Amino acid sequence: MRAHSCKEALRGQRRDESFALPWKWRKNMKQKNSRELKDKDVIALLDVYLKEWMHRDQLMWTQLFRYFYASLIVIVLPNIPKVSTFYILSVPVSLFHWLGFFMSVAFLYISLAFAKRVEAVGNTYRKIYENLDSKYHRDKLKDLPFCDKCINKCLIIKYLNERLDRRLGYIVPILMFILLIVTNVILISCG
């Protein structure tokens, strides 16, 4: 007797046993998984991931600066003489500092989340790129003959290229967060 739904199939099983797929489904899944992608399919897939990476990267940097400037304006606003005397007399200055602090923390959290998304897409792109036939790989700057002398011998450039290439999306938001916190502390101590 054949089960008509997943609930009916699981009724007779104990909780620790896993549900097994019917043999026809397993056979189809094996056929789909064993199918090799052609080079043109891999290149098309790389194009999709590259466009997604470019979109996420652009979105990350625009949002990063928007949140940074918004936090900075909230922190600095009560210390501008004309604005503070005419418009915000009834609002305590400490409220702006606390709001700026919380906005800075939110800025850091959102920026690091954007950076993590960009990194995930980039890692997927690199994995697919490594499986591509080597004749389709792009030339690297260090492999070019005129750059062999300058890049491979300059240890600073080599170190920065290897270490900061994928970490820049994390380093810049952390530095901006530190700048916001230091600005907030300085303005609190001056006021």
LOLO-662243 format. One record per atom (N, C-alpha, C, O, CB): residue in one letter; z, x, y. Coordinates in steps of 0.001 Angstrom, whole numbers, plus 524288, in hexadecimal, padded with zeros to 5 digits. Glycine has a CB too. Layout:
AZXY ...
END
This chain:
M800008034A7FB68 M800008000080000 M800008037B804DC M802ED807488052F M804C57FC407FFFB R7FCCE8022A80877 R7FC118055B80D19 R7FF2680321811BA R7FF6F7FE628126E R7F63E805BB80E73 A801718069C814DB A80473804EA81967 A800BD803B981DE2 A7FCE48067D81EB2 A8087C8092081B09 H801EE7FF8B820D0 H7FE8A7FDEC8251A H800308003782A5B H7FD2D8000582E1A H7FE767F80D82574 S804D18025682AB1 S80692804A182F97 S80A388093382E68 S80BD480A04829F3 S809568007B83311 C80B7480C1383267 C80F058107F831C0 C8147180EAA83034 C817188113D82D1F C80F51813B5836C5 K8162480A278325B K81B518081E83105 K81BA4806D182B3C K81F8280806828A5 K81C95803428344C E817848045582939 E81787802F3823AE E81761807D38204A E819C3807F281C1E E812E17FF6582264 A814A280BCC82205 A814508109681EF6 A819808138481EEE A81ACB8161E81B19 A810038141682117 L81C788131B8232C L82165815EE82391 L8260A812FB8213E L82A3C8153D82099 L8227D817248292B R8255880DF881FF9 R829B780ADA81E05 R82C1E80D1D81912 R830E480D5A81890 R827F08055481CFF G828DF80EBD8157F G82AD98109B81087 G82CA081645810A9 G82EE48181680CD4 G826C680FF680C75 Q82BBB81917814C9 Q82D2481EA781501 Q8329981F678172F Q8349081C3E81A3C Q82934821B081853 R83500823B681581 R83A0182523817D4 R8390C8277281D34 R834A7828FA81E6A R83D048290C81450 R83D13827BA82074 R83C7182994825D3 R83B0882F568262A R83869830EC829DF R8415E8289D828D8 D83CAF8327E82270 D83BA783810822D4 D8362883986820FD D8347383DEF821DE D83FA783B0B81FB4 E83365835FA81E7F E82E138371F81CCA E82A4C8361982148 E82B15832898246A E82C96833CC817EE S826458393882189 S822668386D825AE S81E0F834DB823C5 S81D118347581F15 S8201E83DB282783 F81B8E832558275B F8175182EC082623 F81263831EB8251F F810D88352282859 F8167582AC082AA1 A80FE983103820A4 A80B27833DD81F3B A806648309A820B0 A8064082BE481FBB A80B18835368194C L8028583322822FF L7FDB2830758246C L7FA7E82F4381F8E L7FAB48323081BBE L7FA7C833C482849 P7F78982AFF81FA4 P7F40A829F181B34 P7F03082E6A81A79 P7EEE48312781E34 P7F110824C281C05 W7EE5C82F28815AA W7EB0F833AB8145A W7E5EE833A68175E W7E3D4837D38187E W7E9EE833C180E84 K7E3D682F06818B8 K7DEF282ECF81BAF K7DFA68310D8212F K7DC3F833D08232A K7DCF58292781C03 W7E40882FD982394 W7E508831DE828DC W7E5BA837C3828BE W7E3B483A8D82C19 W7E9E682F4382B40 R7E8AF839AF824C1 R7E97D83F5082459 R7E4528422F82391 R7E3908466D825B2 R7ED398408E81FDB K7E0CB83FEB8208C K7DBBB8425881F87 K7D88C842A48249C K7D623846A6825BB K7D8B183F3C81B47 N7D88C83E5E827B1 N7D5B383E5F82CA4 N7D8098424983086 N7D52E844DF83366 N7D5B5838E382F03 M7DD3D842B283096 M7DFB4846668342D M7DE5884C01832BA M7DD7984F3E8362D M7E5A3845AA83430 K7DE2784D3282DB2 K7DCBA8527382C07 K7D723853B982D9B K7D5FA8581882F3D K7DD63853048261F Q7D3B684FE682D1B Q7CE47850CF82E9A Q7CDD5851C283479 Q7CADD8552B8361B Q7CAD784C2882CFC K7D0B184ED9837A9 K7D07E84F8E83D57 K7D2DE854C683EF1 K7D0D8857698426A K7D35A84B128401B N7D7328564583C65 N7D9C985B2583DD6 N7D6BE85FEA83C0F N7D703863FE83E98 N7DF3785B4E83B91 S7D3E885F86837D6 S7D11A8640E835D0 S7CBDE864E68388C S7C968868F8837D9 S7D03B8637282FFF R7CA2C8612383B9D R7C536861A783E59 R7C5AB865D984283 R7C92F865A9845CA R7C38A85C68840CB E7C2318699584267 E7C23086DCD8463E E7BF3986C0D84B16 E7BB3A8696784AB5 E7BFBE872D7843F1 L7C12E86D8784F91 L7BE7F86C6085470 L7BA1D8704E85547 L7BAA7874F185420 L7C25786C7285914 K7B5DF86E6185742 K7B194871DB85893 K7B2C88747385DCB K7B630872AD860B1 K7AC4A86ED8858CA D7AFF6878AD85EFA D7B0EF87B8D863CD D7B037878298689D D7B3338789886C5C D7AD5E8803B86420 K7AC4B874CB8688C K7AB708717C86D22 K7AFD986D8786DC9 K7B12E86C188722E K7A62F86EA586CB4 D7B22186BC186972 D7B69A86838869CD D7BB6686AFE86C0A D7BE4F868C986F2A D7B7E0865F48646A V7BC2686FD686A62 V7C099872DB86C56 V7BFE9873F68722A V7C3A9873A687529 V7C1318780A86940 I7BB278753F873C1 I7BA258764287949 I7BAF68714C87C81 I7BD118718A880D2 I7B48D8785C87A12 A7B95386CD487A72 A7BA36867DB87D2F A7C00F866AD87D91 A7C1EA864CD88196 A7B75A8635487A5A L7C2EA867C787966 L7C88F866FC8796D L7CB3786AA687D55 L7CED68691888015 L7CACE867D4873EF L7C96486F7C87D8A L7CB728733288160 L7CA768714D886EF L7CDCA871EE88A59 L7C8FC8789788095 D7C5F186F03887D3 D7C4B486CF888D06 D7C8748689288E8C D7CA358684789304 D7BF0786AFF88D33 V7C9A78653288AD5 V7CD53860EB88BE9 V7D2B48631688D45 V7D51F8616689111 V7CDB985D338872B Y7D491866D088A2F Y7D9B48690B88B42 Y7D9C386C3C89048 Y7DDB786C5089305 Y7DB6E86C6D886B9 L7D57E86ED889188 L7D544871CA8966E L7D57D86E2089B20 L7D82586F3C89EF9 L7D0478751E896A4 K7D2AF869C289ACA K7D2E3865F489F17 K7D8558639F89F9A K7DA37862CE8A3F3 K7CEDA8619489E3D E7DAE08628B89B33 E7E0328607B89B7A E7E3E28649089DCC E7E742863438A0F8 E7E21B85ECB89600 W7E33F8698489C38 W7E68986DA389E58 W7E5B386E2C8A43A W7E97886EB98A728 W7E568872D689B98 M7E0CE86E068A5FA M7DFB286E738AB93 M7E221869E98AE96 M7E45686AAA8B2CB M7D9C486E9E8AC87 H7E1B7865338AC69 H7E3FF860998AEF6 H7E9EF861228AF5A H7EC30860428B382 H7E28E85B918ABF0 R7EC708628F8AB10 R7F2278630F8AB0B R7F3F2867818AE98 R7F7F78670D8B132 R7F426863F88A575 D7F10186BC98AEB8 D7F2648702E8B20C D7F20586EA78B7CE D7F58486FDA8BAE3 D7EED8874E18B0E6 Q7EDCF86C078B939 Q7ED3186A508BEA6 Q7F1748666B8C023 Q7F3AA866B98C466 Q7E7C5867DB8BF79 L7F295862CB8BCA4 L7F6B085EF18BD9C L7FC01861968BE28 L7FF1B8602A8C18C L7F6D885AE38B92F M7FD0C865758BACD M802088682D8BB08 M802CE86ACD8C055 M806F486A448C2B5 M8026386C368B6AA W7FED686DA78C237 W7FF858708F8C714 W7FFC286CF48CBD6 W802A386E118CF87 W7FB18874778C7BD T7FCCB868A88CBD3 T7FD308650B8D049 T80287862618D068 T804EB861E68D48D T7F8D0860E28D007 Q80463860A98CBDF Q8098285E2B8CBA9 Q80DDD8620D8CCE1 Q811C0860A58CF55 Q80A6485BB98C64B L80D3C866DA8CB34 L8112186AE28CC36 L811FC86B928D210 L8166F86BA38D3E4 L80F75870138C9BD F80DBE86C128D4FA F80E5686CDE8DA9A F8100B867E08DD65 F812DB8682D8E149 F8093A86ED58DCEE R80E6E863598DB89 R8104185E798DDED R8163185DEC8DD7C R818DF85CE88E159 R80D90859C28DB5A Y8182B85E9B8D8C6 Y81DCE85E1B8D7F5 Y820CC862588DADD Y8250A861598DCE7 Y81F1685E578D223 F81EA7867008DB11 F8213986B438DDE5 F821A4869F58E3AE F825D586A6E8E5FD F81E3A8706C8DD23 Y81D54868538E603 Y81D658671B8EB9D Y820E28626B8ECCB Y82399862618F0C3 Y817D98660C8ED93 A820D885E858E970 A82435859F58EA45 A829FA85B8B8EA1F A82D0E859D88ED67 A82318855B98E61B S82B6785EC58E657 S830D38609B8E601 S83244863EC8EABB S83689863688ECE3 S831AB863BE8E0F9 L82EB58674C8EC4E L82FBD86AB38F0C9 L83060867918F5CF L833BA868CD8F907 L82B5586EAD8F16C I82D38863918F67D I82DA78604B8FB2E I832E385D758FB4E I8355C85D168FF6A I8292685C508FB68 V8349285B748F6D1 V8399F858B98F6A8 V83E1785C7A8F7E2 V841D885B078FA85 V83A7C8562A8F141 I83DAE8614C8F5F7 I841D18651D8F6F2 I841F9866BA8FCAE I84630867418FEED I8410E869EB8F380 V83D6A867838FF0E V83D1A869A290460 V83D72865629088D V83EC78669090D05 V8380A86CAB9050E L83C4F8609390742 L83BF185C5790B15 L840A785BD490EC0 L83FDA85B6291378 L83B358575290845 P8457985BE090CD9 P849CE85B2F91091 P84AAD85FD99142E P84DAB85F6F917EB P84EC185A1E90D9F N8482B864379132B N848F1868DA91666 N844CB8697191A9D N844E886D3D91D8F N848FD86DA791304 I84133865D591AF7 I83D5D865DF91F30 I83FD4862FF923C8 I8413885E6D9233B I838038634391D78 P8406A8658692852 P843828633592CA7 P8419085DEF92E90 P844B885A5992F18 P84392866E193131 K83C9385D4B92F9B K83AB38584E931C2 K83B59853E592DDC K83CF584F9B92F52 K834F7858BC93360 V83A23854DA928F8 V83A89850C992501 V8403184F5D9240C V8417F84AC1923A1 V837F78528A91FEC S8439085341923B1 S849038521E92260 S84BE084F3C926C1 S84F7D84C42925A9 S84BE0857279211F T84A5E8500992BAD T84D2A84D5F92FE8 T84B45847D4930C4 T84E58844779324B T84C9F85069934E9 F8464D846CA92FD4 F844378419A93117 F8440583DD492C7C F845078392E92D2D F83EDD8422993347 Y842C483FAE927E2 Y8419183C0C923A7 Y845C383B8E91F7F Y846538375F91D32 Y83CAE83DA492122 I848AC83F9691E78 I84C4083F4591A0D I851EE8402791BA5 I854DC842C9918E3 I84AB684335915F1 L8537183DFD92006 L858D583E9E921C7 L85CB883C0391E1D L8611183DF391D6F L8597483C6B92736 S85B37837AD91BC4 S85EEE834C991893 S85F4D836C2912F0 S862E4835419101E S85D7982F219188E V85BA983A1791142 V85BB083C1990BE0 V85E638416990BD9 V85CFB844D490EED V855FC83C899099E P8623E842289086B P864E0847429083E P8613584B919064F P85DE684AAF902EF P869B6846F8904B4 V861DD8502F90880 V85E808549B90733 V85F408564890186 V85B8C858068FF00 V85F9B8593590ADE S86400855C38FF87 S865018575F8FA1E S861DA854248F636 S86098855FF8F1F5 S86AD4856E68F8E4 L8609484F4A8F7AC L85D5984C138F445 L857F784E938F36C L855E284E738EF17 L85CBF846938F695 F855C5850CC8F77F F850B8853628F70C F851118582A8F37C F84D838592D8F068 F84EB8854F98FC75 H8554885B0C8F3E8 H855E485FAF8F0A0 H8567D85E388EADD H8542F860B28E771 H85A9E862E28F26C W8599785A308E9D6 W85A2D8586F8E46B W85511856298E24E W85391857368DDDC W85E8E8545A8E404 L85275853158E57C L84D6F850E48E3DC L849708553C8E2F2 L84668855058DF37 L84B6484D048E7FE G84972859298E659 G845F185DA08E59F G847238609A8E0A7 G843948626F8DDFD G84649861478EA3F F84C338611C8DF5E F84DAB863B88DA80 F84BB4860B48D5C6 F8496B862FF8D237 F853998645E8DA30 F84C8F85BA38D5B2 F84AC28587A8D141 F844C98585A8D0E6 F84298858658CC9F F84CE1852E48D1B5 M84236858328D55B M83C7C8586B8D54E M83A9685DB58D350 M8368985DFC8D0BC M83A498575F8DACE S83D6C861DD8D475 S83BFA8670E8D289 S83C7B867628CC9B S83926869A78C9FB S83F6386B408D51C V840A68651B8CA86 V841638650F8C4D7 V83D18861CC8C245 V83AF0863588BE43 V846E0862DF8C363 A83BDC85D508C491 A8379985A158C27C A8326B85CF88C2E3 A82F3185CAA8BF56 A83747854D38C56A F8319C85FC08C728 F82CE4862EC8C7DA F82C61866E78C374 F8282B867808C136 F82CFA865B98CD2F L8309E8699E8C234 L8307786D8C8BE14 L82F4186B0B8B8C9 L82C0686D0C8B5D7 L835AD870828BDD6 Y831CC866C08B798 Y830FC864168B295 Y82B548623D8B207 Y828DE8631D8ADFD Y834BD85F698B211 I8294F85FBA8B606 I823F385DAF8B5D2 I820008621F8B592 I81C28861C68B2B5 I822D485A358BA97 S820E48663C8B87F S81D4486AAB8B88B S81D1E86D6F8B349 S818EE86EE88B16F S81EC886E898BCCE L821A786E258B0E0 L821BB870A88ABBE L81F4D86D2E8A78F L81CFF86F238A3D2 L827518720D8AA37 A81FCC8680B8A82B A81D3B8647A8A47A A81748864D38A507 A8147C864DB8A11E A81F1785EC68A562 F8155E865158A9D7 F80FC0865D48AAA9 F80DF286AFB8A84C F809D986B338A5CB F80E6E865AC8B085 A810FB86F1B8A913 A80F8D8743C8A6FF A80F6D874298A10A A80C12876A789EA8 A813638786A8A8EC K813028715E89EA8 K8131F870FB898EE K80E4B86E1F896E7 K80C1C86F97892E1 K8182086E278971B R80CA386A0E899AC R807E78673E89812 R8031686AB389881 R7FFC286AB489508 R8072D8625289B64 V802BB86D9F89CBF V7FE448712989D6C V7FE4B875528992A V7FA31876B08970F V7FE63873C18A2E5 E802E687750897EA E8034E87B4A893D3 E801B78791D88E7F E7FF2387BD088B78 E808E287D6D89393 A803368744E88D54 A801CC871F08884A A7FBEA87154887BC A7F9BA872738839B A8047186C9F887AD V7F95B86F8E88BE1 V7F3A986EFB88BB3 V7F1158745988B3D V7ED4B874FF88859 V7F1A286C14890A1 G7F3278783188E17 G7F10187D7688DD1 G7F19B87FDF8886E G7EE0B8828188690 G7F398880E8891D1 N7F60C87F05885E5 N7F6DD8810E8809B N7F31E87E8F87CBC N7F1008813787955 N7FC7E8802287EDC T7F24C8798287D3E T7EE8B876D5879D2 T7E911878FB87AAE T7E62D879E4876F1 T7EE9E870DF87ACD Y7E7A9879C887F92 Y7E28D87BFF880D9 Y7E1ED8816887E65 Y7DDD1882A187C37 Y7E1D587C52886D0 R7E5FB884A087EC1 R7E5AF889EB87C91 R7E52C889CF876A0 R7E24588CEE87465 R7EA8688D1487E20 K7E7FA8863A8740A K7E79C885D386E5B K7E21B8845286CA7 K7E00188682868EC K7EB8C881D686C4D I7DFD08809C86F62 I7DA7B87EFD86E11 I7D6AA8836486F42 I7D2FD8844C86C4B I7D8F1879FD8711A Y7D7858861F87396 Y7D40C88A6087529 Y7D42288ED287133 Y7D0198913A8702D Y7D59688C6C87A8D E7D8B188FEF86EF8 E7D9198941786B18 E7D627892C68661E E7D45D8964F86363 E7DEC58952A869D6 N7D59A88DC1864DD N7D2C088C2F8602C N7CCDE88C01860FA N7C9E788B5385D41 N7D49F886EE85E5F L7CB3788C9D865C9 L7C59F88C9E866FF L7C335891C08652D L7C5C1895D486531 L7C4AE88BCC86CF2 D7BE4D8917B863A1 D7BB8589628861E3 D7BB9689A4086641 D7BB0A898E986AD7 D7B5CC894CD86048 S7BC3F89F2B864DA S7BCF98A34E868C1 S7B8348A42986C38 S7B8B98A64E8707E S7BE518A8588660F K7B3AC8A29186A87 K7AF0E8A34086DE4 K7AF3089FAD872A6 K7AC5E8A0958766F K7AA158A23A86AC8 Y7B27589B9B8727B Y7B2F089807876E5 Y7B7848995D87A7D Y7B83B896C987E7C Y7B38889283874EC H7BA9A89D4C8792C H7BF0D89EC287C6E H7BD2F8A12988188 H7B91C8A3B5881B4 H7C2A68A29487983 R7C02A8A059885A8 R7BED28A29C88AB3 R7C0878A84688AD6 R7C4138A9DB88801 R7C15A89F8588F34 D7BDF98AB5088E26 D7BF7F8B0C888ECD D7C47B8B107891FB D7C5138AE44895DF D7BB198B3FD89176 K7C7FD8B44C89054 K7CCD38B50C89341 K7CC048B95D89730 K7C8D18BCDD89665 K7D1748B65588F95 L7CEE58B91A89B62 L7CE608BCE289F92 L7CF858C26A89DB0 L7CCF58C62489F52 L7D1FB8BB788A40B K7D35F8C2ED89A3F K7D4BB8C82689867 K7D09B8CA6F894C5 K7D0938CF2A893E6 K7D9F08C803895A4 D7CD198C7308929B D7C9068C92088F22 D7C4348CB118920C D7C0E18CDAF88FC4 D7C7798C4E888B60 L7C3D28C9CD8970A L7BF4B8CB8689A0D L7BFB98D15C89B39 L7C4048D34D89C2D L7BECF8C85E89F2E P7BB528D43289B2A P7BB9A8D9E989BAC P7BDA28DBCE8A0F9 P7C0838DFA88A123 P7B6488DC3289ABF F7BC418D9438A546 F7BE038DB1F8AA59 F7C3C88DA148AB4C F7C6308DCB08AE8B F7BAD78D89F8AE97 C7C6128D6468A87E C7CB9A8D5078A934 C7CF198D7DE8A552 C7D3E28D7A08A5BC C7CC6E8CF378A8B6 D7CCC38DA8A8A196 D7CFD08DD3389DA3 D7D36A8E1418A016 D7D7EE8E1CB89E86 D7CC3B8DFC3899A7 K7D1688E4138A3E8 K7D4858E8338A65C K7D8E18E5F78A9B9 K7DD4A8E7DF8A994 K7D10B8EBB68A9A8 C7D7A98E1F18ACBF C7DB898E0018B085 C7DFBF8DCA68AE07 C7E44F8DD2E8AF72 C7D8DA8DCE78B4BC I7DE6A8D93A8AA63 I7E24E8D5988A841 I7E5878D8128A3EB I7EA508D7988A3E3 I7DFA28D0B38A635 N7E3018DAA68A056 N7E5E98DCCA89BEC N7E9788E15189D75 N7ED428E26689AB3 N7E22B8DE90897C3 K7E85C8E3F58A1BC K7EB9D8E8508A35E K7EFE28E6A78A729 K7F3D58E9598A7A9 K7E84A8EC7C8A5D2 C7EF2D8E26C8A9BD C7F31F8E0998AD6E C7F7088DD218AA88 C7F5D98D8A68A93D C7F08D8DD948B214 L7FB978DF318A98C L7FF768DC6B8A664 L801AA8D7A48A928 L803108D3D08A69B L803DD8E0108A4F3 I801FD8D7D08AE3F I804228D35F8B128 I800988CE998B09D I8027A8CA4D8AF90 I804D58D4CB8B6F8 I7FB8C8CF538B14F I7F7DB8CAF78B0D4 I7F7D18C8ED8AB46 I7F7A58C4338AA69 I7F2508CCA78B276 K7F7F98CC708A788 K7F7FA8CADA8A208 K7FCE98C7A78A0C7 K7FC9D8C3A289E28 K7F7A58CFBB89E6B Y8015D8C9748A2A7 Y806458C6B48A1BE Y806358C14D8A448 Y807A38BD6F8A1CE Y80ADF8C9E98A3D6 L8048C8C1088A936 L8045F8BC0B8ABF6 L800888B8488A96E L801978B39B8A910 L802EA8BCE38B1A7 N7FC238BA478A7B4 N7F8378B6FD8A537 N7FA4B8B49C8A02E N7F95A8B00689F16 N7F3478BA1F8A41C E7FD168B7AD89D24 E7FF128B5BE8981F E803C78B21E898C7 E804378AE3B895FC E8008E8BA51894A1 R8074B8B35689C6B R80C328B07C89CE0 R80BD58ABAD8A06A R80DF28A78E89F1D R8105B8B41589EE4 L8093A8AC2A8A4C9 L809528A7F88A8A0 L804EB8A4078A801 L804F189FFA8AA97 L8091B8AA3A8ADF3 D801398A51F8A4B1 D7FCB38A1B08A435 D7FE4A89C268A2CE D7FC758986B8A53A D7F8F48A3CA8A023 R8019B89B9489F00 R803218965989D33 R8084C8948A89F80 R809C98900989EB8 R8037C8964489750 R80B0A897D88A245 R810398968F8A44A R81040895158AA0D R81455893928AC19 R813D089B148A376 L80BED895788ACA5 L80BC7894828B245 L80D4D88EDE8B397 L80FAF88DE18B7A6 L80654895B48B469 G80BEC88B328B02B G80D5E885BD8B109 G81335884CB8B0CA G8151A880D38B2BE G80AB5882588AD1D Y8161E8886B8AE65 Y81BCC888088AE32 Y81E6088B328B288 Y822588898F8B4B4 Y81DC8889D98A8EA I81C2988FAA8B3C8 I81E918933D8B791 I81E73890FC8BD14 I822668911A8BFD1 I81BC9898888B77C V819FB88EF28BEB8 V8197688CF38C413 V81D2C888608C525 V81FBD888698C936 V813D288B3F8C513 P81D998846C8C1B7 P821648803D8C2DE P8270A8821C8C30F P82A20880208C62A P820EE87BFD8BED7 I8286B885DD8BFCF I82DC8887E08BFE7 I82ECB88ABF8C504 I832F588A278C758 I82ECA88B8A8BB32 L82B0A88DD78C6C6 L82BAC890898CBC9 L82BFB88CA98D053 L82F1088D648D3F0 L827258945C8CCAA M828CC8888E8D023 M82900884958D444 M82E35881A98D42C M83056880628D84A M82471880B28D3A9 F8303F8809C8CF8B F8355487E098CF08 F8399C881788D15D F83CF987F8F8D438 F8368987CCE8C93C I8397D886838D029 I83D5488A228D259 I83CEF88A358D84E I840E988A518DB01 I83C8788FB18D01C L8382B88A258DA57 L8376F88A058E003 L839BD885118E269 L83C2C8854A8E68E L831A188A6A8E15A L838FE8809C8DFD8 L83B3787BBB8E1CF L8413087BDC8E1C8 L843AB87A338E58C L83945877208DE8D I8437387DCE8DD9B I8492987E008DD3D I84B60881C68E14D I84F45880938E3DB I84AE187FA88D7AF V848E9886508E1E7 V84ACA88A1B8E5C7 V84A53887D98EB46 V84DDC888828EE77 V847B088F4B8E561 T84602885318EC67 T8455E882B78F190 T8499E87EA08F26E T84BD487E478F6B0 T83FE1880298F20F N84ABD87B948EE73 N84EC28778F8EEEA N8541B87A058EFDB N8570B878288F32E N84EE3874238E9FC V8556887E1C8ED0A V85A79880B18EDB7 V85AE98831F8F31A V85F00882C38F59A V85B49884DE8E984 I856C0885958F4E8 I856DD887FD8FA28 I857B0883E18FE5A I85AC8884A9901F2 I851C288B008FB3D L854EB87F788FDEB L8557287B57901D2 L85AC3878B8901A0 L85CC987709905A7 L851398774E90114 I85D13878588FCED I86259876248FC83 I8664E879CF8FF10 I869D987811901CF I863D1875288F6B4 S865AF87EE38FE25 S8696E882A290060 S868DD8831D9064A S86CAC8843790902 S868B8888018FDDB C8641B882499084C C8634C8829190DFC C8651B87DA3910C2 C8669F87DCC91551 C85D8F8838690F33 G864F18794C90E00 G86611874519108A G86B8B872E791044 G86D1386ECB9123E G863018702190E4C 
END
